[in-house]
Amino acid sequence: MKITEQIKQPIAYEMELFEQKFLLSMSSKVALLNRITHYIVNRKGKQMRPMFVFLVAKMVDNGQVSERTYRGASVIELIHTATLVHDDVVDDSNRRRGFFSVNALWKNKIAVLIGDFLLSKGLLLSIDNNDFDLLKIISVAVREMSEGELLQIEKARQLDITEDIYYEIIRQKTATLIAACCSLGAASVKPNSEHVESMRKFGELIGMAFQIKDDLFDYGDEAIGKPTGIDIKEQKMTLPLIHVLNMCSKKEKSWLINSIKNHNKDKKRVKEVISFVKTNNGLDYAVNKMKQFQTQALEILHTYPESQYKTSLELMVNYVIDRKK
């Protein structure tokens, strides 16, 4: 059995019901909108985010979920999908998970409007049901994600990123959404309890590990989600590179910065940079940091009693850093 199927097993019924509710939450009177939202739903990814919501809810409330849990999972997925559609417009990307992106098929104007529509659907789903605590969790996540993206753009222009700033960028850009999933799961069944904050922290730690793993793929030779060296071509400063920049000599540092600033489209030079980062322990350092975040996340889980939901969450934490793409 695939690891993702194993993780999903204790919430298989909820995930099936969630898919029906999620499709309903996207419905509209406009035929074009329905056509596009069906296209999006039929090309869904691993659905890690709703899985976090249901597993956390069931772990903190002895296997129980409520209608609020389904709404929380739908809201997070609506907002996540909206950000992906908008990201593809911003990045001028024609593919998403191996299929044509919305903007590739229906052009940018429609893609932006679809993203706005999904965002408003998510907000209204919370407001119409008086889920204001859930809405606050989501709204904070959206604000942080936007700030993280802008901070990364600002720093890419200056190339003056420290390790602390890198952690702040990935915390806002990636970890904040997984943190929102986990705190939503807890808040949906145990509002205003200590579980909401402890699960937010748990999700944040997994998100940090997840993003470092993603950054490591840029240095891999396997046929993974994105081509090797793409972060360097886009002048994105990731942990392996930041560590090496902090450790190398002045001469090597100016060669690295010059390579990223002025030769980031030169394939040979990008390969040299990757090789230099590997030789100078950039990858080992990043792997160690990723494992520290993983260990801290597992420590939080270990404060909860044994259950199949806790076991699935442990599998999820390990899957995040063992995955091949």
Buried (B, 14 or more C-beta within 10 A) or exposed (E): EEEBEBBBEBBEEBBEBBBEBBBEBBEEEEEEBBEBBEBBBEBEEEBBBBBBBBBBBBBBBEEEBEEBBBBBBBBBBBBBBBBBBBBBBEEEEEEBEEBBBBBBEBEBEBBBBBBEBBBEBBBBBBEEBEBEBBBEBBBBBBEBBEBBBEBBEEBBEEEEBEBEBBBBBBBBBBBBBBBBBBBBBBBBBBEEBEBBEBBBBBBBBBBBBBBBBBBBBBBBEEEBEEEBBEBBBEBBBBBBBBBBBEEBEEEBBEBBEEBBEEBBEEEEBBEBBBEBBBEBBBBEBBBEBBEBBBEBBBEBBEEBEEBBBBBBBBBBBBBBBEBEE
